[in-house]
Amino acid sequence: MKIGGFQKFSLLDYPGELAAIIFTQGCNFRCSYCQNPELVDAAKSDSLYPEDQILDFLKRRIGKLNAVVIGGGEPTLQEDLEDFLYKLKAMNYLIKVDTNGSIPESIENLVNKDLVDYWAMDLKAPESLYPLVTRADIPFSSILKSMEIIRESSKSYEFRTTFFDKLLHLEDLEKIQNLLRPGDKFYLQECQYSKTLDNLSNPATRDNTAYINMQNHPVFQSLIEWGTKNQVKIEIRTL
């Protein structure tokens, strides 16, 4: 498997568990605000991690780490992802996969083989803006199908949207809201500009009148209230 990054432990990426994070190399989206440009574009990566080296580390950490998160890049592009997850399962690790949802067939295969314990799927934008935000020709029906497969997997899951304020507007939140169903968990994330695929500058800093305080803004509060009424758990993640 093409591994472009590795974090030995995290308390934040797998809810309630101490986890290691594996970042796969390669992505079929080109979101300009992507925080891992070296994982999207192989030309920006210095080298890959040997798979055996990662597995040896995880073997030594059995009993100290509880989970492994597979992110990216886009993990479902990896042809040997299934085999790699079997190796992790043999070590009794909980597994979380972060995905953009573009390959529902891969997600369904992993669900059927019971290889993932927690799913985190990005909702990049409303349907009309998906090609613009992702700069990819992915049918929106694939995104919807992936959402349904994950919902029906009987595993824990979350959907999440990064509020990229150069392309997304407040009125787009209602369109994203319409994709959610009772029982969903949804995180709305503040966009980070410290390192991005297109080297973006932050258009709205905290000292700027254009800055949107997501925690206190009435539109975001209205979204949370809607979630409470409709049995959708919605939280804001800020920097």
VODRENDREN-740436 format. One record per residue (C-alpha): z, y, x; residue in three letters. Coordinates in steps of 0.02 Angstrom, whole numbers, padded with zeros to 5 digits, always signed. Layout:
// VODRENDREN-740436
ZYXALA...
END
This chain:
// VODRENDREN-740436
+00000+00000+00000MET-00041+00175+00063LYS+00128+00259+00088ILE+00116+00442+00135GLY+00300+00489+00123GLY+00473+00412+00116PHE+00644+00481+00071GLN+00788+00367+00116LYS+00903+00418-00026PHE+00915+00532-00176SER+01046+00562-00310LEU+00925+00655-00423LEU+00766+00554-00447ASP+00832+00399-00537TYR+00958+00448-00671PRO+01131+00383-00628GLY+01074+00283-00475GLU+01065+00307-00288LEU+00882+00282-00247ALA+00753+00285-00108ALA+00587+00370-00144ILE+00416+00306-00091ILE+00270+00428-00102PHE+00099+00347-00116THR-00056+00424-00038GLN-00198+00480-00151GLY-00217+00560-00322CYS-00358+00576-00448ASN-00293+00747-00507PHE-00308+00910-00411ARG-00174+01018-00493CYS-00172+01181-00394SER+00019+01193-00403TYR+00047+01016-00337CYS+00199+01015-00221GLN+00137+00868-00117ASN-00035+00923-00052PRO-00025+00802+00094GLU-00017+00658-00031LEU-00166+00719-00133VAL-00283+00755+00011ASP-00282+00623+00148ALA-00349+00753+00271ALA-00184+00846+00258LYS-00079+00693+00302SER-00031+00656+00481ASP-00007+00469+00459SER+00044+00329+00340LEU+00207+00232+00342TYR+00191+00046+00380PRO+00235-00052+00223GLU+00336-00180+00322ASP+00442-00041+00396GLN+00487+00023+00222ILE+00526-00151+00157LEU+00635-00190+00308ASP+00735-00032+00277PHE+00758-00075+00093LEU+00815-00251+00138LYS+00950-00177+00250ARG+01006-00060+00110ARG+01031-00194-00023ILE+01200-00162-00102GLY+01203+00019-00045LYS+01048+00081-00135LEU+01022+00031-00316ASN+00846+00089-00355ALA+00676+00133-00285VAL+00566+00272-00354VAL+00377+00258-00330ILE+00294+00428-00340GLY+00146+00511-00261GLY+00009+00555-00265GLY-00028+00436-00409GLU+00048+00262-00387PRO-00063+00175-00514THR-00213+00206-00401LEU-00140+00083-00275GLN-00227-00085-00290GLU-00077-00180-00221ASP+00056-00086-00320LEU+00096-00240-00424GLU+00125-00349-00271ASP+00233-00215-00192PHE+00341-00201-00348LEU+00366-00389-00350TYR+00436-00375-00174LYS+00558-00241-00231LEU+00609-00343-00382LYS+00644-00491-00266ALA+00775-00378-00186MET+00847-00339-00360ASN+00807-00154-00354TYR+00787-00051-00510LEU+00614+00028-00508ILE+00558+00196-00573LYS+00374+00245-00572VAL+00314+00425-00583ASP+00138+00433-00654THR+00010+00557-00720ASN-00036+00432-00856GLY-00222+00432-00816SER-00238+00242-00798ILE-00159+00162-00952PRO-00226-00010-00904GLU-00120-00011-00747SER+00033+00049-00841ILE+00009-00085-00974GLU-00007-00220-00840ASN+00157-00167-00758LEU+00243-00160-00927VAL+00182-00334-00974ASN+00247-00403-00809LYS+00415-00314-00830ASP+00406-00232-00659LEU+00465-00056-00703VAL+00636-00007-00770ASP+00607+00180-00792TYR+00448+00279-00823TRP+00421+00464-00791ALA+00252+00529-00851MET+00181+00704-00829ASP+00106+00798-00975LEU+00004+00926-00880LYS-00055+01035-01024ALA-00120+01036-01203PRO-00279+00934-01226GLU-00395+01086-01215SER-00325+01136-01044LEU-00313+00965-00962TYR-00480+00977-00869PRO-00438+01152-00809LEU-00262+01109-00748VAL-00301+00938-00673THR-00478+00976-00613ARG-00520+00797-00661ALA-00630+00713-00789ASP-00500+00604-00874ILE-00516+00568-01061PRO-00366+00638-01153PHE-00363+00476-01251SER-00303+00392-01091SER-00154+00510-01084ILE-00109+00474-01264LEU-00128+00286-01238LYS-00014+00290-01087SER+00118+00383-01187MET+00115+00249-01322GLU+00122+00105-01197ILE+00273+00185-01112ILE+00359+00218-01279ARG+00336+00037-01332GLU+00389-00036-01164SER+00573-00050-01215SER+00617+00036-01050LYS+00695+00205-01016SER+00567+00344-01000TYR+00539+00530-00993GLU+00392+00648-01012PHE+00386+00811-00917ARG+00283+00968-00902THR+00280+01093-00760THR+00261+01267-00835PHE+00122+01331-00723PHE+00116+01511-00782ASP-00054+01549-00705LYS-00138+01434-00831LEU-00009+01391-00963LEU+00049+01519-01090HIS+00200+01517-01202LEU+00094+01473-01354GLU+00035+01316-01264ASP+00211+01246-01276LEU+00190+01217-01462GLU+00033+01114-01429LYS+00126+01009-01301ILE+00271+00995-01423GLN+00153+00913-01548ASN+00127+00769-01426LEU+00311+00721-01433LEU+00389+00595-01551ARG+00567+00553-01608PRO+00659+00462-01470GLY+00564+00547-01329ASP+00651+00631-01183LYS+00557+00784-01121PHE+00588+00895-00970TYR+00508+01066-00951LEU+00506+01111-00766GLN+00494+01277-00678GLU+00346+01287-00559CYS+00384+01291-00373GLN+00273+01395-00260TYR+00348+01360-00089SER+00211+01232-00048LYS+00060+01199-00159THR-00111+01119-00148LEU-00199+01287-00163ASP-00070+01387-00063ASN-00026+01488-00217LEU+00083+01642-00212SER+00219+01663-00340ASN+00155+01782-00476PRO+00328+01812-00547ALA+00486+01816-00441THR+00662+01837-00504ARG+00656+02019-00451ASP+00496+02049-00548ASN+00489+02103-00730THR+00356+01970-00758ALA+00479+01831-00715TYR+00515+01715-00862ILE+00694+01654-00871ASN+00663+01483-00946MET+00846+01450-00982GLN+00867+01604-01091ASN+00693+01643-01156HIS+00684+01628-01348PRO+00524+01524-01344VAL+00606+01391-01234PHE+00765+01396-01337GLN+00661+01372-01494SER+00581+01220-01414LEU+00752+01145-01378ILE+00808+01179-01558GLU+00650+01097-01623TRP+00690+00945-01516GLY+00866+00932-01586THR+00799+00935-01765LYS+00665+00807-01726ASN+00765+00685-01620GLN+00677+00734-01458VAL+00794+00766-01312LYS+00726+00921-01223ILE+00798+00996-01064GLU+00745+01137-00947ILE+00737+01107-00760ARG+00743+01267-00659THR+00745+01298-00471LEU
END
